[in-house]
């Protein structure tokens, strides 16, 4: 298991947490969380792991990309109707 640590030994947003976030999003199907709930989930996850890491703009973009990817089937269905 790989966890990215910064110079202060704090957990950062990484592919590891991104994968956990995507698993969490999928577990909520068909009642997916919204993007804000996903960001809160990541912040809470970092806190639970004892990290004081602050999400960057790039992290937020990665969270949004993961959210869009995992919820794309809902958007496709809505556009069909």
C-alpha positions as CSV (number, residue, x, y, z in Angstrom):
1,X,0.0,0.0,0.0
2,X,1.4,3.4,-1.0
3,X,0.6,6.6,0.8
4,X,2.2,9.8,-0.3
5,X,3.8,11.7,2.6
6,X,5.0,15.3,2.5
7,X,8.1,16.6,4.2
8,X,6.2,16.9,7.5
9,X,5.0,13.2,7.3
10,X,1.5,14.3,6.7
11,X,-0.8,12.4,4.3
12,X,-1.5,14.3,1.1
13,X,-4.2,13.8,-1.5
14,X,-2.8,11.1,-3.8
15,X,-3.9,8.3,-6.1
16,X,-4.4,6.2,-3.0
17,X,-7.0,8.6,-1.5
18,X,-8.4,9.2,-5.0
19,X,-9.1,5.5,-5.3
20,X,-10.7,5.4,-1.9
21,X,-12.8,8.4,-2.8
22,X,-14.0,6.7,-6.0
23,X,-14.9,3.6,-4.1
24,X,-16.9,5.7,-1.7
25,X,-18.7,7.5,-4.5
26,X,-19.6,4.2,-6.2
27,X,-20.8,2.7,-2.9
28,X,-23.4,5.4,-2.7
29,X,-25.0,4.5,-6.1
30,X,-27.7,5.3,-7.1
31,X,-27.7,8.2,-4.7
32,X,-24.3,9.7,-5.5
33,X,-22.9,12.4,-3.3
34,X,-22.4,15.8,-4.9
35,X,-19.0,17.4,-5.5
36,X,-19.0,19.3,-2.3
37,X,-19.7,16.2,-0.3
38,X,-16.8,14.5,-2.1
39,X,-14.4,17.4,-1.1
40,X,-15.6,17.2,2.5
41,X,-15.1,13.4,2.5
42,X,-11.4,13.9,1.3
43,X,-10.8,16.6,4.0
44,X,-12.3,14.4,6.7
45,X,-10.2,11.4,5.5
46,X,-7.0,13.4,5.7
47,X,-8.0,14.6,9.2
48,X,-8.8,11.0,10.3
49,X,-5.3,10.0,9.1
50,X,-3.8,12.7,11.3
51,X,-2.8,15.0,8.4
52,X,-2.9,18.8,8.4
53,X,-2.5,18.9,4.6
54,X,-4.5,21.6,2.8
55,X,-6.0,20.7,-0.6
56,X,-4.5,22.5,-3.5
57,X,-6.2,23.8,-6.7
58,X,-4.8,20.7,-8.5
59,X,-6.2,18.4,-5.8
60,X,-9.6,19.9,-6.2
61,X,-9.4,19.5,-9.9
62,X,-8.4,15.8,-9.4
63,X,-11.4,15.3,-7.0
64,X,-13.7,16.9,-9.6
65,X,-12.3,14.7,-12.3
66,X,-12.8,11.5,-10.2
67,X,-16.3,12.7,-9.3
68,X,-17.2,13.4,-13.0
69,X,-15.8,10.0,-14.0
70,X,-17.7,8.0,-11.4
71,X,-21.0,9.8,-11.9
72,X,-20.9,10.0,-15.7
73,X,-23.5,7.2,-16.0
74,X,-26.1,9.3,-14.2
75,X,-25.4,12.3,-16.6
76,X,-25.7,10.0,-19.6
77,X,-29.1,8.7,-18.5
78,X,-30.4,12.2,-17.8
79,X,-29.4,13.4,-21.3
80,X,-31.3,10.5,-22.9
81,X,-34.6,11.7,-21.4
